[in-house]
Amino acid sequence: MEKVSDYFGCMVFDDRVMKANLSAEVYRSLRKTIDENARLDINVANAVAAAMKDWAVAHGATHYTHWFQPLTGVTAEKHDSFISPSPDGGVIMEFSGKELIKGEPDASSFPSGGLRATFEARGYTAWDPTSYAFIKGKTLCIPTAFCSYGGEALDKKTPLLRSMQALNKQALRILKLFGNNTVKCVRTSVGPEQEYFLITKEMYDQRPDLRFTGRTLFGAKSPKGQEMDDHYFGVIKPRVAAYMEELNQELWKLGILAKTEHNEVAPAQHELAPIYTTTNVATDHNQLTMEIMQKVAAKHGLVCLLHEKPFAGVNGSGKHNNWSLTTDTGVNLLSPGETPYENAQFLLFLCAVIKAVDDYQDLLRLSVATAGNDHRLGANEAPPAVVSVFLGDELNAVLEAIESGQPYSGVDKTVMKLGVNVLPRFNRDTTDRNRTSPFAFTGNKFEFRMLGSSNSIACANMMLNSAVAESLKIYADRLEGAEDFETTLHEMIRKTIKDHKRIVFNGNGYDDTWIREATEKRGLLNYRTTPDCMPHLLDKKNVDMLTSHKVFSEAELKSRCDIMLENYCKTVLIEANTMVDMARTLIAPAVESYTLKVARTAAAKKAVDENLACGYEKDLVRKLSTLTDRIAVKTAELEDAVAALHNEEDIISESNAVRDTLLPKMEELRLACDEAETLTAKSEWPFPTYGDLLFGVR
């Protein structure tokens, strides 16, 4: 059997391949571009393109594509072959540096939020040399950024790279203040845990709601759900194990560090977790992972559901974004150190994150806002919509000691000051984890747990990077002008703890009393839905911060606000129209047909013996008839609510109407249909039930 180490990354033009196929001079120049953001020389690009083409063709590739991440939420690619005509009537395989570094897809056909008119078609893709090219099928995929003719970002990668650059700039300023001049780059690293459901393709094809929306819009509760907790970390079924085995193989070929796999809490739910890597690479890898999960599932007669809440009443699926800060010398800046100075540096970076989360809790919330995730946040498997930070008992005690100036009663029993000689050491991971916290410190990283399973991790990380960069900038500005560095540092950390301790919460995030305390006493934000939070992207403080770090222009922010609200409205509208169609053409006819059969049964019994009461049949016919009428009424009301949306004047009022009118009407129709399901014979119900779907993979 072939060893994993023999084929890992075999479809990636990675550092090993570059070193083997590029001249030493070209390789060094390219590494400088990747590691130090140096400008790419066209001669280097030509050499890389030639080597990349030869390698790709040797591995069976016939085409290349600039692979990018537009604002659709999925990836995009346009394939061009390597062939060029030769004088003798044949073809030669060519690929130039110009073709490597720039492409021109049609920008008007992707969401732009008004940045591009329909007739303004030109857009550009630009090679991202920090993310390795790879082969998918017979196509060489070149990770790229995507922008308009005017230079505005039309994708998720460009702002992410800008945010990483902003954070790097400010982090280097802080490190220099601590006397560290050897670090050339500070990068954020991410390991996104990916949750998903697997159901059979046969059942999926019978459910229009799953095919059109990715989630079940109807479905009565199954007799058994996740009550027994017997699925979590349980024995993996052979069919699922075979799927996971092939999934790992395909991911490993692409250099994706798939590490952990297990059953999740809900029946038919599973998780895959990778090893950490640089944030923009992790973003590319996660997009690829979601695509490959679905392709491999199809080969096994399965469908991989990535919707945040595909089934009501059981856990939904999230994507835990494990985020850390590391230097190019291998130091994790969120790890406590061995010396007082290292611990002072750690505490400053820790405080920068705490301050960032508090100051920009609205940006973090809206970075994960989608119609699907609105169904998940606040449920039993997901954190609430209120953003808070979990630090754990010991680290919390350290910060309290700094704030109060009292002796720290932990490891060293030493007064907490930030002088070189008196700062005590404290251990890592000395506290429990908190799975109810939206933003939890877990030893040397923060786990942002609010992301939905289908979300691109780019959105959350660009906001997190930018907010932390702003905190570090404020610190660096003050420390660079300080007469007494240590005193200023001490007071700044102390003030941060005092000013932002409201965001720190180590208790149960699911407790209703916490939500009241958070909003009424602490003044934290509670944006429960996408329309609640998304307009705050354009709040002055957010626009000022994001534009000052050059992560977005004001026009780009306005476009994204419009796009996200438009996506929200379109998503719910598709769901509403699907419900109307299913209720009218599938559910109501099935209930009526069964009602008629029950009525005929009662009539037949009467014909045999007039003294038979037929009470069961009469009662059932009465209930089903009432439900049929209610389904008809609620379907008409939902249809009217959809039609009324056309009268809304702008996207904000439309999204509010979707939240306040359309979603409640959808819930009313669902309740009637789900009740009808519980009274209708299974043989008469027109599509697979929750029990079928959740326990159908054997």
C-alpha positions, 0 to 999 in steps of 0.5 A: 500500500502506498504510504501517505508521505509518498503522495502527500502534496503530489498535486501541489506546486509547493516549495519542494517542487519549486526548489527542484524545478527553478534555478537557485536565483529564481527560487530565492527571488520568489521566496523573497516575494512570498516571505517578505512581500517583495515585488515580483519581477516579470523575469521571475514570473516567466521562469516560474510559469514555464516550470509550473506548466512543465510540471502540470503537463507532466501530471496530466494537466491540459488547462489552467485557470485563475482560481478565485473567491468572488462574493458568491460564497463559492469559488470560481474558475475559467479554464484555458488550455495550454495549447498554442498553434505551431507553424506546421499545423500542430500545437505546442504547450505554452504558458507565460509569466503574463498569463500566470500573474494576470487574467481577465474574467467578466467582472460584471457577472459577479456580485459587486454591490454597485461597484460595476455596472452590467455593461462594465465587464472588465475585471482582473485576477492577480496571482497570489504567490503566497498560496501554492498552485495545484492540479484539480482534475486536468486543470492547473489551478492558480490561486488569485485575487479578483478586482475590478477595472478600477482596482476595487476588490470583488473577492474575499481574498484581497481584503484578507491579504490586506488585513494580514499585511496591516496586522503584520505591520503593527505587530512588527512595531510592537516586537521592535519595542521589545527589542526584537529586530530579527523577526521579519514577518508576523502571520496569523495562522488558522485551523478551521474545524469543519462540521457536516452531515451525510445523507443518502443521495437517494433520499436527497433527490426526493426532497426539493427543499434539500436540493434547492436550499440545502436544508429541510424546510419541513420535517416533524421530529424523529422519534430518536434524535441526539438525546442519547449522545450515542453518536458523538465520538461513536464508532464510525459506520463502514460506509462513512469510514470509506467516505472519510478514507477517500476524502483524506486521500484526495485532500492529502494529494492537494497538500491539505493537512486533514488531521482529525475525523469523528462523529459529531453530536447529531445523527449523521453529523461528522467533523473534519479538522486540519492542522494549522497553516497560514490564514490565506492558505487555510482559507484556500484549503477550506474552500477546496475541502468543502468542494471535495467533501461534496464530490467524494460524497457523490462517489459513495452515493451520499450527499454532504450537507454544509448548511448551518441548520439542515435539520430542526431540533438537532445540532447544526454545523459550525466551523470553529476558527482557531486563530493564532499569531506567529512570527517567521522565527516560529514564536507563537505570540499568544503563548506565555513565555519563560521570562518576565519580558516574554510574559509582558509581550504575551500579555500585551498581545493578549490585551490587544485581542481582548480590546479588539473583540470588545471594540469591534464585536459588531464586526465579528458578529456580522462577519459570520452573518448569513441566513443559514447561520441565523438559525444556528446561533444561540441554539444548544450547539452554538454560541449565542449572538452576543460576542464575549471572550473566555479566558479561563480561571487562571489567566482571568486571575492574572488579569485581575491581579494586574488590574487591582495591583494585588498579589497574584495567588497563582503559581508564583505568589508574586505581585503582578507588575510588568517590570523586568524582574518581577513578572511571574510565570504562569502555566498554560492550559490550566483551565477547562474549555468553554464550548458555549463561548463565541471567542475562547482562549485555548492555551496559545490560540483563540477559538472563534466558534460563531462561524457557520459551516458553509461560511468562507473563513476569509470574512471572519479573519479579515475582520479579526486581523483588522481589529487586532491591528488597530489595537496594536497600532494604538499601543505602538503609537503610545509606547513609541513616544513613552518616556518610561517604556515599562511604566507606560506598558504596565499602565496600558495593560492595566487600563485595557483590562479595566476598560474591556473586562466587560467582554470577558465571561467565563460562564455558561453562554447558553444561560438566559441570565447571561444574555440579560446581564450582557445586554442590560448590565454590561452593554454588549451587543446582541444582534440576533439576525443578519438584518440586525447586524449587517448595516453596522458595517457602515458605522463611522468607527468601522469605516474609519478603522477599516479604511485607515488600515487600507483593508477596504475602501468606503465604496468596497464596504458599501458594496459588501453591505448591499451584497450580504443583505441581498444574499440574505433576502435571496436565500430566504426568498428561495426557501419561501418559494420552495415551501409554497411549491412543496406545500401545494404540490406535494404535502396538501395533495398527500394529506387530502389523499390520506384523508379520503382513504380514512373517510372511505374506511369509515364509510366501509365500516358503516356499510358492514355494520351501522352500529360501528362508531368509527370514532377514530376515523371521524376524529382523524378526518376532522383533524386532517381536514382542518390541517388541510385548510390551514395549510392552504391558508398559510400557503396563500399568506406566505405567497402574499408576503413574498409578493409584498417584498417587491414594494420595499424601497431599498435592501435594508427595508427588504431584509427587515421585512424578510426577518419580520414578516416572511420568516414568521409566515414560513414558520407558521406554514411549517408547523401546520405541515409538520403536524400533518406529517405526524397524522398521515400514514408514512406510506402516503407521505411524499418524501423521506422523513427526519428519521429516514434522513438522519438514520439512513446511512448504514 
